[in-house]
Amino acid sequence: MSSLRQRLKRVYVVVMMRIVGWGLRAMSRVDPVVRAEAAGFPDGIVIAMTTLPDGPSMVLEKTPDGRLRYLGGRLPDGLGLAIRFKHLEYAFRVFAFIESTPTAFARDRMVVDGDLASGIRLVRCMYRLEALLMPRFIAARGVKRYPADLGLGEKLGMNLKIYGRIALDLVTRS
């Protein structure tokens, strides 16, 4: 039974990493907060979030026009930034909102290879993604601080833009 449980956790983490990748890609186009954060990454940097020893993974690239491009789950050579969960269980705990990213980092459940400032920048983008796309009672468990100024109207409006952009990206595969 535990083998089935591990496989289900792996599938869940794969799906969540894909959703985060698509979401960050869409948000770098429609959300001014994430767009400003993404602009701070060096052009061409390849960013990966992965689980040791053999995935699942999510890979992004910062384009010269300031956006994030989702590259899928294959880890390329020459990563500029890699956030690595030390075990699938640790990635599951973060993506299932059982444990926040700062708590997981403080408990030494992940490592950052590359520029730490870029790693923190990526985490801020992910916080924004969680705050906008998840109900507050769930997002508050995953982020360090839920944005006090995020109103329901703004959240719903951004949800429409983000999900619309994700749908458009999936249809056009651009």
N, C-alpha and C positions, 0 to 999 in steps of 0.2 A: 504494500500500500504506500510506503514511503517513496518508492520509485515513481509511482503515479503522481504523488504530491509534488515531488521535485520537478517532474516534467510539466505539470500544470503551472508551477511557479515560474519555470523557464519561459513557457509560452506567455504568461502574463507580463513578464519583464520585457520580452521581445515586443509585444504589442504596445506596452507603455513607452518604450524607447522610440518606437516608430511614431507614435502619437506626439511625443515631445519633439522629435525631429521635424515632423510636418508642422506642428504648432509654432515652433521657433522660426521656421522658414516663413510661414504666413505672417507671424507677428512682426518680423523684421521688415515687412512691406506695409503693414496697416497700423501698427501701434507706435506712436511717437516715442514712448518710453523705451521699448525694445530697440527701435531704430537708432536712438541715441546711444544706447549701450553697445549695439553691434558696430556702430561707427568707431568705437574705441578699440576694436580688434585690429591688428595689423592686416592689411590687404593680403589675401591669399592664405591666411593661416588656416590650417586644417585642425579641427577640434573633434576629439572623440570622447565618448563616454562608453566605457566597456566594463565587462565583468570578467574577472580572472577565473580560471585560466583560459577559457576559450569562448568568451562571449556570453550572452548577446551584447551587441554594440550599436551605437548610433554615431554617425559621422556627419559633421557640418563643415562648410568652407565659407569664409568671408569673402565676398566678391568685391571688386573694385568700386562698384556703385553703392557699397555700404550695406548690402543685404546678406543674409545667411542663406546658403544653398544646402539643402539636405542631400547627402550623397549615399544614404542607405546604411547598411550595417557592416560592410566590409572594411576592415582596418587597412588603410594604405600605409606605405612607407612614408617616413618624413612627417610625422605628426608634430604640429606646433604646440598642442596642448592635449593631454590625455588625462581624463579623470577615470580612475580605475577602482571599481568595487572589488574588494579582496575575495568576495564569495557571492554566489548567487543569492543566498539568503539575505545578505546585507543589501543588495540591490532591491530585492523584493520588499524588504522592510521600508525602504525609502519610497519606492514607487507605489506601495500600498498605503502610504501615509501612516504607517505605524511608528516611524521614526523620522524626524526632520533631517535634512541634509547637514545642518551644523552639528546636530547631535551625533550623526553617523561619523562625521569627520572628527569630532572630538573624541569619539570612542575608537578611533583608528581603524575604521571599517573601510576607508577609501584612501587612495593616494592621488596626489596631483603631480604629474610629470609635465614640466614646462613652466611657463610664466604664471606664478600664483595670482597676480593681479588679473590676468585673463581668466583664470579659473573662477575667481570671485565674480567677475563680470558675467560669466556664463551662468553662475548660480543665481545672480540677480535677474537675469532674463528668464530663468526657469521659475523663479518666485512669481514674477509678473504673469507668466503663463498659467501657473496654478491658481493665482488669485482671480484671474479673469475667467478661466474655463471651468473651475470647480466651484461647487457651492461653498459658501463661506465656512460652514462648520467642518468641511473636509479640508479645504485649503489652509485653514488656520492651524491644522495639525502638521502640515508639511513645510510651512514657511516660518522664518524667524519672527517676522512681524507682519501681520495682515495690514495692507494699506488702509489707514483710517479715512482717507479722502475718496475711496472708491465707492461711488454710489451705484445703486441698482440700475439706474438708467444708463450710466456709462458702461457698466458691466454687460448689460444686455446688448447695447449697441456694438460694443467691441466683439462680443460673441458672434453676432451676425456677420461682422466683417471677417473675423478669423475663420469661422467655419465655412463661410462663402469662399474665402481664398483657398482654404484646404481643398474644398470640393473642386474648385477651378483648376488647381494645381494637379489634382489626381486625374482629372479629365484630360487636361492638355499635356501632362507629363513634361512640363517645361522646367 
